[in-house]
Amino acid sequence: MPPLPLLLLALASVPSPQGVAPKPVPPPGVRALPSSEAPSLTADGSLAVPPVPVEEGEETEEVEAESAELEELRALEGAALDPESKPNAEMMQSLRRLGLTNPLRLRMLDALEEPTFREDDTPPALARITDLSTFDVSLVKDRFDIPVDMQPRVAEYIQFFQGPGRKWFRKWMARSTRYLPVMQPILESKGLPRDTVYLAMIESGFSANAYSWAHAAGPWQFISSTGKQYGLKQDFWVDERRDPIKATHAAASYLKDLYGELGHWYLAWAGYNTGSYRVRKMVERYGTKDWWLLAEEKGLAKETKHYVPKLIAAALVAKNPEAFGFSQEEFQYEQALDYDEVKLTDATDLDVLARSAGVSVMDVQDLNPELKRWCTPPASASKPYVLRLPRGTSPLFAENFQKLSPADRLTFRVHTVKRGDTLSQIALQYGTAPEAILQMNRLKSARTLKLRAELVIPVPSGRGGSGDAGGAIASKVAQARRSGVVAVRPEDEVPAGTPKGPVAAGPVKTEKVNGKTRVTYGVQEGDSLWLIANRFQVSVDDMKQWNNLPRRNRTLSVGTLLTVWPSDSKGAAPAKVEERGGTIVVASAVAGQAPAGPKGKVHTLAEGETLWSVAQRYNVSVEDIMKWNHIKDHRTVPTGKLLSLSAP
């Protein structure tokens, strides 16, 4: 039998697959759910891992068991090879996982000759805490590598997590086992305490998709400017603030800078929340770095004053959930983040990538939360995009992906929305489908488009008009519809740049009569003649004439069918819209419309008309009508008022 250090060296020389994260284990002192899907701690403290179901003929169970054992050995390698190394919490936990009677564990203890590794010397489980006012936090301080104090505000947050915030804390704990194994080593490599990870818990609950009112995103809740400062790319294609690996590297660098500037972790955490400048000024103003004293003074927001005690409370409960009244049945622990990486040299549809790897699109999105579109960013052989796929799927992906023909793929264009654009018009312009555009941009529906917004347009990579090229788009449309995407009918779309406000949105039937377009519109709750006329760019007077409506009708009955004869698209141009002094002015550009009347022209305001509709009819601005007629509020002009339509 070779000596133990040599055995460890031999085993440790086996290369570790890149990207492999430790299997999910509950925080110290926490037993995982006793289910077939989650690991659990036995009564003696050893880890019991249920067998992983595999298909007949597969050998993954044995491989995974060997990988797990090698990971345990690597965790203990440093202690075995460095006689002067001191035991830490991770080493002790790794030894406990091997079990009391495991021969490897017993030989390791003999080799280390370190009495503190003995099972009877490990910290005992914390007893149930029923009275926070008498809880002695010094009993658990050595279990943390961050400072923990028991203050009244800390106790209040513990009680909050036990009561009103309980359902949220359960979710945080469930996600913690997914991210702690990958985040904590990054923090440690940057020189930060591993328990700093609980800052991500209170920031986002370990959610990659978290987004705050302050426009902070991702598990570490970076605002845009700070994210860019620490190297997180944010562009049309990706938002790296949402990536748990990249964002943790950035957060570690940021927190290290804050600690170097402010000199205490409590101050660094507060600076993470409110900015280092404000915390530094508080220290200078009151002449102390004692956080608990500063938190009692004026100058900090309530959220910042609560930030430090909230983090301490979250760490205390997360590491000792049973002691603080949580049962193991409350937590559905997630698997640790584990993945393969593949390099892509071109923008590629996520659906194609998922099918090539034999997984779902949701699996791909879950591992790559930084992606903002339904495709990967443009890339090249010199600058490939690194995509994560579920562990073990990269060989199948490589085999299937190289078999894809150009007709099976989509290429992409970027379209910037202009005034008057509609989704159906854009789809027609690029020879694609509205559903495909919605899907690629992660939109469920779009009745109107935002001006200057950028859209990814999927275009078949085959030649235009070929059956294969059309098949790629048809496949994307079918996939979009299965995921709940709905394309609005062209006649119900609102051109981009249409002034905001109530819009007539009733059902429409369009038909041709003697070469002219006739629209039948169904009146909905809240409709008015003005709204309907505005939608179809006609006048209220014409609406009344076409439908034999009385001049002074006050309301429209819901369900009434109105006939509209909109101008032919060939004879009309988009309305010119501008903003003057806060007033939206729309000047109709319908071909043949009469210009403003001669000097002295007047108009009697009819029922249903507004200053806007009058301005549109006579090609003048609402602002001018108000000035010429000494009107202060356009909403209070009475029906029948005689309006002057030219300057005095």
N, C-alpha and C positions, 0 to 999 in steps of 0.2 A: 504494500500500500504506500503510495508516494506521500511525502509530507504535505500537510494541509496547505501551506502557502503555494507550493508548486501546483497542487491540484487546482487552487483558485486561479492561478495564473493561466493554466491551460484552458480552464473553462472560460475565463474572461477574455481569452484571445479570440473566441468565436465572434465574428463580426455581428454587430447589432443592426437589424434593419432600420433604416432611417425613418423617422417619423413615428416609431412605435412608442406609445405612451404606456405607463403602468396600468394594470387592470384597475378598475374603480374599486376603491375600498372606502368604507365610512371613515369619518374623522376619528382620531384616537378616542377610545372609550365608547364608541358607537357601534352597535351591532347592526348589520344590514338586515333587510327584510328576509324572513325565512321563506322565500319563494324559490321556485325552480329557475327564476331568471336573474336572481341577484345573489352575490356572495354573502355569507354571514359569518359572524364570529361565534365560535363555540363557547361553552362555559369556561373552558380553560384559557380562553383568549386567543386560540389559534384560528386561522382563517379556513373556513370550509367553503370550497368553491364547487357549485353544482356542475355536473357534466354538461358540456355544450352539445345539443342535439346536432347530428350531422347526417347527411344523406349516405345511404349504403355505398360503400366503396371509397368514401373519402377518408383521409388520414389526418384531418385537421386537429382532431382532439389530442393526438399524441404530440403533434408539433406545438400546439398551444401550451401543453403541459410542460414541454421542454423549455419553451420560451419563458414561461413564468418562472421556472426554477432558475434559469440563467439570470433573469432580472433580479431575483432575490440575492443570488451570489454576487452580482455586480454591486448591489447596494451595500454589501458587507466587505467588499474587496479592500477598500481603503483602510478599514480597521485592521484587517489581517496583515496588510503589508506595511503599515506604519505603526510601530510599537508605541509612538508618542501620541497617536491620535486619541482624542477624547470621544466617548460615546455621545451620540446625539439622539434626538427623538426618532429620527427616521431609521437609524440602525436598530434601536430597541424595538421599534414596531416591526421591522423586517425579521428580527429574530423571533418575535412572538408568533409571526405568521408561520414559521417553520414547525411550530408545535413543541410541546414540552419534551416529547420522547423522540423527536427526530434525530437520528444519528449525526447528521450534518450539523445540526444546531449544537449538540453536545460537544462535538469536536471543535466547533468554532469557539465555544465558551472556554474550552481548555486552552486553545491556542491564544486567545486574547488575554486570558488570565485577568479579566477585568470584572471584579465582583459586582459592579453596578449593573452588569448585564444580566445578572441572575434574576429569575422571574419573581422571586420573593422581594426583590429590591425595587421593582418597577412601581411607579406611582399607583396607588389604589384608585379604584373607581370612585368618583365623587358621590357622596351621599346626597339623597334628595334634599334640595334646599326649599324650605317652606317659609322662611322668614328672611327676606333680603336685607333687612336692617341689621341682622346679626351675622350675615355671611362674611367670613374672613377671606378676602381675596388673596391673601398671601399664601393660602393653601394651594393655589393653582398658578401662581405667577411663574413658577419654573417650567410650566408646560407651554409657555408662550415665548416667542422671541421678539415680541413687541411689548411695550409697557402697558400694563393694565391696572387701572385704579378703580376702586368702588366708590362712586360718588352718587348723590341723589339722582342726578339726571341719567346715569347709567342704569340705576335700578328702575327708573321710569320706563326706559326703553326695553329692558328685559320684560317688564310687565306688559308692555305693548305687544312684544313678540308672542308672549304667552296668551294674550287675549285678542284684541281687535286685529292685530297684524299676523295672527297665527297662520291663516291660510296662505299668506304671502311668504312667510318664513318657511313653510313646508316646501313651496316651490323653489325657494333659494337653496334649501338643503338638498333637494332632489338634483338640482343642476350642479351643485358644488362638486360632486364626484366625477362629473364630466370634465370640469375645467381645472380643479386643483392640481391633478397630476401633471398638467402641461404648463400651468401658470407659475406654480411655486418654484420649479427649477430655473425658470427664466429670471424671476425676482432674485433668487439666490445667486445666480451667475452675475448679476449686476451689483451685488453687494448689499441687497436689501433683505430685511427679515422676511422669511417665508410667509409669516402670518399677515403680512401686508396685503395678501390676497383678499382679505375680508373687506378691504376698501371697495373692491369690485362687487362684492356682495351687496353692500348698502347703496352703491351707485346704480346698479342695474339688476340686481338679483341674478348675476351671471348670465344675462340675456344679451346675445349678440344683436338682437333687433330692437333693443331699447332706444327710445328717442324722446328727449325731454322738451319742455316748453322753451328752453333756452337754446334749442337746436343742437344739443349735445347728443352724440350717437355712440352706440356700441357698449361692450361690457364695462369699459373704463370711462365712458361718457365724456369723450373729448369734444370740445367745441371745435369748429372748423379751423380757426387760426392757430390754436395750440396744437391741434393734430398735425397741421402742415409744418409747424415749427419743429416737431419731433419726428418728421419723416413719413407721416401717414398720407398717402396719395388720396386725393378726392377729385375725381373728374367725372366726365360723362359716363364712364364705364364702371368705375369701382369707387367704393368708399371704404378705405382700409381701416377706418375707425371701428368698423364692425367685425374685423377679423380678430379672433381671440388671441392668436399668436403674435401678429404684428402689433396689435394695440397694447399687449402686455409688455413687449419690448419698449414701446414708446412711453408707457406709463412708468415703467421702472426708471427710465432715464429722467423723466420729468420729476418723479418723487425724489430721486437721488439729488438732483439739482436743488430742489426745495429744501431738503434736509441740510445740504451743504450751506445754503444761504441762511436758514433760520435756526439750525442747531438743535432741534428736538423733533421727534416724530409727531407729537401732537400738533406742533406748529406747522410741520410739513403737510399733515393731513388737512388742517384748516386752510393752508395756502392752496392746496389742490382744489378746494371748494370755492374759495373766494378770490384767489390770486395772492401771490407772495407780497405784493406791495402793501396791501391793506394790513396784513398780519405784521409785517415789519414795522409799519407806522404805529401799530398798537403797542408793540414791544418798546419802541422808542418813546412813545408818549407816556407809558405807565412805568417804564424802567424795570420790567420783569419779563422773564420767559416762562413763568408759571401759567400754564394754559388755564387752569381752573380760576385763577385770579382775573386773567384777561377776559374770560367768558362772562364775568360778572359786570364788566364795564361797558360803557356805551362805545359804539363804533363798529360793531360787527352785526351782521344780519342774524336773525333768529335761526335760519337754516344752518349758518356756519357755527353758531354756538352749540347747536345740537349735533353737529357732524361727528365730533370726536367721541362723545359718549355713545352715540349710536353705533359707531364702529366697534368700540370696546364691548358693548352689549352683544352685538352680533357675533363677535369672536368668542365670547364667553359661552353663549348658548350653543353655537355651532360645534364647539369642541366638547361640550358637556350637555347634550340635549336631554338625556334622561334625568340628570340632576336638576334641570330646570323645568321638568314636568312634561316633556315630550316622550311619547312612546314610539318604538321602532315601526309600528304599523302605520304611522303617519307619513313615512318617507318612502317614496318610490324612486330609489337612487338610479341615476342614469349611468350608462356605460361611459368609460373614459374616452376622450377624443382620440381616435385612432384612424390612421389613413395611409394611403399610398399617394405618391405625387407623380404626375405625368406632365410633360412639357408640350405645349401646343404652339404651333408656328403660324396660326391664322385664327381670326375670329370664327367661333364655331357655336352652332346652336346647342343649347343645353340638352334638348331632347335627343339629338343625335349622339351626344357624349354619353348620356345615361343609357341609351339602348346599346351602345357599343360595350359598355362596362357591365351590362346585365343588371342594372339597378334602376331605381325610380329617379325622376327628375328631382323630387323632394330630397332624396339622399344627397344628390350633387349640390343642391342649394344649401342644405344644412351644413355641409362641410366647407362651403365657399360663400359665407354670408356677405362678403364684401362686394359681390357681383350685383350691380344695379339693373342689369338687363337680363333677358332670357338667352344671352349668349356671352361668350368670353370676349375680352377686348382684342383689338387688332394686335398681332404679334408677328415675329419673324424668327428665322433660324438663329440670328445673332442675339435677339432679345425675345426669347420665348415666354409665354405666359404659363406659370406653374399652377396647375389645377389639382385639387385634392379629390381623391376617389376613395370609397370605402376600402378598408384594409383587405388586401388579397385579390382585388379586382383588376389591378394594372396589367397582368399578363393577358387576360381575356380582352381587355380594352385595346391593347396594342394589336392583337390579332384581328379583331373586328374592324378597328378604325382604319387600318391600312387597306381593307377590302372595299371601302366606300368609294363609289364612283362620284364624279362631280355632280351628276344629276341628283344624287341623294343628299347633297349638301345645299346650304343657302349661303349666299354672300350678303353683305349688308351695306346700306347707305345711311347717311345721317341727313335728316331733313329738319330745317329750322322753320317752325310754323310762322306763316305770314298772315297779315290781315286778310280775312275772307276765306282762309283755308278751312276745309272740312275733311274729316277722316276719309270719307268715300272718294273725294276728289284726289287726295294724296295717294290712296291705294291705286286709283285708275292711272295716275301719272307714272307710277313705278311698275305697273303691271303685277301688283300683288293683291292681297285681300285685307279688308279692315280688321278681321279677327286676328290675322297674323301680326299686324302692326300692334294691336292691343296686347297680344300675348308677349311679344318681344320686349315691350316696355312695361310689363307687369301691371297692366291696367285691365280692370274688369269690364269697363264700359267708358265711353267718352261721347257725350252729346255735343260738347263744345271743347275746343282745344285752346290751350293757353298761348297767347302771343309770345313769340321768341323761344318757346319750348323746343327742345331738340328730341327728335324721335328716331329710333332705330327702325329702318325699313328693310325687312327681309326680302331679298330678291333671288329668284332661282339662278343657280350658277350655270345651268344648261342654257342653250340658245333660246332666245325668246320665241314663244309660241310652240315649242316642242312639247310632246306629251310628257316626257320625263321631267322637264322643268316644271310643268304644271302640276305634276304629281308631288313634287317636294312642297309646293305651297298648299296643295290640297291636304297633305298629311299634317302640315302645321295648323291649318284651319280646323281639322278634325280634333287634333290634340287640344287646341284652344277651347273649342266648344265643350269638350269633356271636362275641362277645368273650370267651367262656368263663365267663360268670356262671352259677352253679348254685344253684337254690333248694332248700333242705332240705325234705323232706316234713314236713307239719305234725306227724305223730306222732313224728318224730325231733327236733323242736325242744325246747330246754330253756328254760323260762320265765326271764325276766330276774330276777336276784336269787336264783336257786337257789344254795345253799351250794357253794363250790368244793370240788373233790375228784374222785376217780374217779367216772365216770358210766357206767352200763350203756348201751352204744351198739349193741347187736345189732339185727338185722333184726326188723321188727314187721309182723304181719298183724292188721288190725282188722276185726271183723264183728259184726253184730247177731244175737243168739240169744234168741228169746222176749222181745224188747224190751230186752234188756240187752246191754251192750258186752262182747265177749270179745276179748282180745288174745292172740295167739300170739307168743311171744318166742323168738328163737334165741340160745342162750348163746354168748358170745364169750370169747376169751382174757382172763383177768383179772376176769371177772364173779364176783359172789357173790350169794347170795340177798338180802343186805341192799341191795346196789346196785340190784338189779332191783326190789325192793320199794320202795326210795326213789324210783326213777324214776316208778313208777305210783301212789305214795302209798297203798300197802297195807302190811299187816304181814307179817313173815317167817312167823309162824305160819299165816296164811291162805295164803301161797304154798305152804307144805308141805302143807296140807290139800288145796288144789285139785289138787296134782300128786302126791298120795300119796307124799310124800318121807319117809324115816325121820327121826325126831326129831334124831338125831345125825349126819346126813350131813355129811361134811367138805368135799367138793369137788363141783363141777358139771362134767360132761363137756362140752367144746366141741361145739357142734352140737345139744345137747339142746333140744327144743322144750318150753317151759313155758307153761301156761295161766294167764292173769291176768284177774281180773274187777274192773277198777278201778271206783271209785264213779262213779255217774252224775254228769255235770258239773253237773246242776241241784241235786244234793244235796250238793255239795262247794264249799268256798270255798278260796281260796289259803292256803297254809300261812303262818303267822306266823313270821317269821324274825328273830331278834335275836342280838346278840353280847354275852356277859357274861364279862368277864374273859378274853377271848381264846378262849372256848369258843362255838362255834356252837350255838344252841339253836333247834330247830324244834318249834313246838307245832302239832299237827295241828288243822285247823279243819273236819274232815269232819263234816257234819251228823249228829247222833245219837250222836256218840262219847261214851262214858261219861266223866264227870269223874274226877278223882283219887279213889282209894279212901279209905275211912274210916281214921281213925287206927289204926295197927298193921298196915296192909295190907302184904304182902310178895310178892315175885315171885322165882321161881327162874330164873336166867339160862340160857336154852336155847342149844343149838348154833346158831351163825349170828347170834345176837342181840348187840346192843351196848347200851351205856348210852343212846345216842341213840335207838335204836328203842324201848327200854323207856320213856324219858322221853316220847317221842311218844305211846306207847300210853296212858300214865296221866296225860298232861297235866301233867307236872312238868318241871323243868329238869334237865339233866345235872349242873349245878353243885350243885343241892340233893341229888341222889342221891349224888354223891361225898362231900358234907359229912355226910349222914346215915349213910353206911356207911364213913366214914374211908378213902376211896379217894384215893390220891395221883395215880395215873396211870390214866386210863380205858382205856388200851390193854392193861393187864396183868390185867384182871378175868377170872378163870377161869370156864369153863362150869360151871354147876351152883351158882354162888354164890347164896346167899339174900340178896336185896336188900330193905331196908326202904324203903318208898315214902312215908313220912311222917316228920315231925320227931319226935325222941324226946320 
